[in-house]
């Protein structure tokens, strides 16, 4: 992350008039975008006054502006030799070092500059993700829309996760969690047979592992093996009777099997555990519609629309309402909902199809 340009005032320093003229000329050249001229003026200032820390700092900054990071190192190091407390010196030198791949060397400079963002990035580049995360989080708290910070936080989290999984596989290869990790990898590769095998091995090792039955159920659900999915989701509800998602998944699977009353009951339990979860409300509307209860279906789908704006789920709720109103002979209302559905289909063609 490029620091702000930091040209320092020479008013409080004893400077030769010639060196000062070169510094001021360099500042003006930089303002006009004449970077080569600025470099020449700052270099001349350092030659006129070899002890003028500000001139070396400005020269280093100018090289950074030109993306000539290797050339920036010597003048920035010299500026800090002359004045270790010079404002911006450590930040600029840290940036130049980091840009050349010297992450470990950059870290102490960013520490002295109290630059959390650059320090976090340097820790990632140095292969120290655990050290990076708190600094990146602190920087994001001040600048939540910075794409570089978001990227590096994601990268640090991924590296830390990989380190933990590698340690798990190396130390406990036959544990339930190791088999679960392998199953997740196979599932991500769409290798369902091996994923199922690893999930089953994990369950043999520790049948009451939290979320394991639900993950296996999701694997079956993706393959539309709803009877198998139901068994796994039901098992998860026994292990975690307070987990809303487990009841939601069970209810959805039961609806797919045509077990409307059972599915509706499971979904109602999910909604009681975690009210206003849009996915549960949508499925409750679907269950009510299948159960010939249009008033309840309308209520649930309107709740979805109060929570979801412009999503695929909202599109499906509009479609469901249009169907109800058409059956009730409410043509204007049905047309309105169908229009909203079609509008979202245009916006999200790959997701809005119910």
N, C-alpha and C positions, 0 to 999 in steps of 0.2 A: 504494500500500500504506500504510494508515493507521498512523502511528507509535503507540507505546504512550503512554498519558497520562503527562505529565511535570510534575507539580506539584512545585515546588522548595521545599526547606526554607528558612525565613527566619531560622533560629537564628543564623547567622553574620553577619547583615546588620543595619545600623542602620535600623530601620523604625518609623514612628509606630505607636502602639498601635492607632489607629483603622484604619489601612491593614492592619495585621496581622490585626485582627479580621475585616475584610472578606474577606481572602484565606482565612482559615480557614473562614469561613462559606461561601465559594464552594466550597471543597474538600468540605465536608460536603454542600452542595446537589448537587454533582456525583455524589457517592456514592449519593445517594437518587434520582438520575435527574431532578432538578429543574434542567434545563439553563438555562432562562430566569432562574431565581433566581441560578444560578451566574454567568451573564453579568453580571447587575446588580451582584453583589457584587464581581466582579473589576474591573468598570468603576469602581465606587466606590473601590476600592483605588488604581487608577491616578490618580484625581482627587485622592485624599488625599495620594498621594506620586507625583508625575509622574516621578520618577527611579527608581522601583522596577521594575527590569527583569523580575523574576519575575512580577509582577502582569500586565504586558503579555503575557508569554509565556503565562500561564495563561488570559488573556482570549482570545488567539489560538487556543489549544488548544480552548477551549470552543466557539468559533465553528466550528472544524473538526468537533467532535463533533456540532454541529447541522447540518453540511453547508452552512454559510454561509461559503463559502470566500473570497468577495470581502471580507466583513467581517473575515476573519482577517488579511488582508494588512497593514493599517496597524499593528495592535498588535504583530504579529510583527516587522515591520521596525523598529519603535520599540524593541522588546526588544533586538534586535541592535545598534542604534545605542548603546544604553546599556551593553550588555555583549556585545561581539562573540564572546566565548568561552562565552556562557551555554549550558549543556547542553541539547541538544534543539532549540535555536533554529533552526539551519540546516536540520535535518531537517524541522521543522514548516513553515517558510517554503517550503522546496522543495516539500513536499506541497501546500500551499495554491496555490502558483503552478502546479504541474503540473495540479491539479484544475481550474484556470481556463483551461488550454490554453497557458500560458506555459512550454513545455517548455525552450526555450533559457535562459530566465531561471532555471529551477529547477536546471539542471545544476550550476553552481558551488556551490550550497548543498548538494546531495547529495554533491559531491566533498569539501567541507569536513566533512560529517557521516560520511564513509566508509560511506555506505549503498549497497552494491553493487546491491541489488535495485531500489531506486527510481532509481538512476542509470541502470541498464540500460533501465528502462521509459522514462525521460525521453529517452534517446538514440533509442529507437525512435520516440517521438512527435515528436522533432525531425528525423526523416528521416535518422538516422545509424546504420543497422543494423550496419555493421561495428564501430563503437565499442561498440554495445550488447551484442553477443554474448558477449565475454569476461566482462562483469559479470553477465549473466544466468546464464551457466554457473557462475560462482563462487557466486552466490546459490543456484542449484539444488543445488549440491554440499552445501550446508548444510540445504536444505529442499526435498527432491526431490518432495514431494507438493503443492506450491503451484500451484493451477490458473492463477493470474495469471502466474506466472513461466513456466510451460509454454506458455501462450498467447503471451506476448510473445517468447519464444525462437523459437517457430514462426513468428510474424509477422516477426521480424527476419531469420530465415533465408530466408523467402519473399521479402522485400523485397530482400535481398542477391542472391538468385538472379535475381530479375527484373532488377535493375540489370546483372548480368553478362550475361544473355541479351539485354537491349536493346543492350548494347555490342557483343556478338557479331554481332547482326543488322545493326547500323549500320555496323560496320567491316569485317566479312567476310561479306557476304550470300551469296556463292557458295561458301563453304567447306563441307566435309563436315559440320562440327558445326552450322552454321547450318541446313542442310537436315535434319539429324537432329533439331534442336530443333523445327523446323516439323512434322516427321513425328510427333513425340511429342504436339504440340498437337492435330494432326488425329486421332491415335489416341485421345486422351482424349475427343474429341468424337464418337467412333465414326464418323468419316469415313474409312473404310478405303481407298477409292480414292485420295484425296489423300495419305493417310499412306503408302501403298505408293509412290506417285509420288515423294514427298520422300525416302523411304528409298533408292529406286533412284538418285536424283540424288546422294545422299550417297555411295553406293557407287561411282558413277562418278568422283566427285571424289577419293575415297581408299578403295580397296577393302579395305585392311587395317586400317581403323579398328576399334579394340577395341569389342566388344559390338554393333556395328552389324548384323551378320548375325543375331545372336540376337534383337535387337529386331524385325527384320523377320520372323524365324521365329515369334515370339510373336504378331505380327499375323496371320500365316497360321493359327496354331494356334487363335486365338480364332474364326476363320472356319471351322475344321475342314478346312482345306485342307492335309492332313497331308503330302502328297507335296511341296508347296512348302516347308512348314515343315522337313521333313527336309533338304532341300537347304541351307537357310540354317543350320540347327543344325550340320550336318556341316561347312560352311564355317567356322563359328566354332571348332569343335574343331581344325581345321587351323591357324587363326590363334593360338588359345590352347589348346595341348595340355595345359596344366596347370589348366584351369578346370573344376571339377567340375560347375558348373551347366550348362555347354554340353553335356557328356556326358549329364547327367540329362535335359535337354530333348530331345536326340537320341534317347535310349532311349525316352522317353515317346512321341515321335512314331512311332517304329518299331513300338511295340506297337499303337498306334492303326491302323497300316497292316497289322497282322497279321504283321509280321516279328519273330517272337518271339525267335529265337536271336540275331539282330543286336541287337535291343533289349536283351536281357538282358546281352549283352556290353558294350554302351555304359553300361548302368546299373552294372555291376560296376566298370567303369573309374571312373565317378563316385564310387562308394563307396570305392574305393581312394584317390582323390585327397582326398576329404573324408569320412572315416568318420562314421557315425551321423547323417547328415542325414536327418531323418524322411521327407521326401518321396521321397528316393531309395530308402530302405528299403521304403517302401510299394510303390513301383513294382517293386522287385525281387521282393517277395512276389507281386505281380500277374503278373510275368513267369514266375516259378517255377510258379505255379498254372496258367497257360496252357501251360507246358512240361511239364505232368503231373509236377511235382515237389512234392508236398504237404508233404514234410518241410521243404524249404527255404522254401516259402511260409510255413509256420507259424513257422519261426525268424525270418524277416524281420518278420512282422507282430507277433510278440511283442516284438521289438526296438522297433518303433514304439510299442507300448503302454508300454514301459519309459521312453520319452522324452516321450510325449505323454499328457496327462491332460485329458479333457473336450473335446478339439478335434474338428473335423470329420474330420480325418485319423484320429484314434483311433476314431471311429465307423465309418469305413470298414474299419479293421483288424479291429474286432470282427465286422463283417459278413462279411469274408473268412474269418476263423477259423470262424465259425458254418457257413459253406458247406463248408469242409474237413471239419469234424467230422461234419456231417450225412452227407456222402458216405462217411465212414469208419464210419458206424453208431454214433458216440459221441453219443448223443442228449442225455445230461445236459450234456456240454460244449457241444454246439451250442445247447441251450436257454439256457445261461448266457451265451454270447457274444451271442445274439440279444437277450436281455434287456438287456445292456449297450448294445447298438446302439440299441434302442428308447428306452432311458433318455436317451441323448444326442440322439436325434432330437427328443424332447420339449423338451430344453433348447435345441437349436440346429436348429429345423426347416428353416431355409433353407439350412443348410450340410451337414447330416449325411447327405444322400442320396447314396449311392455311385453 
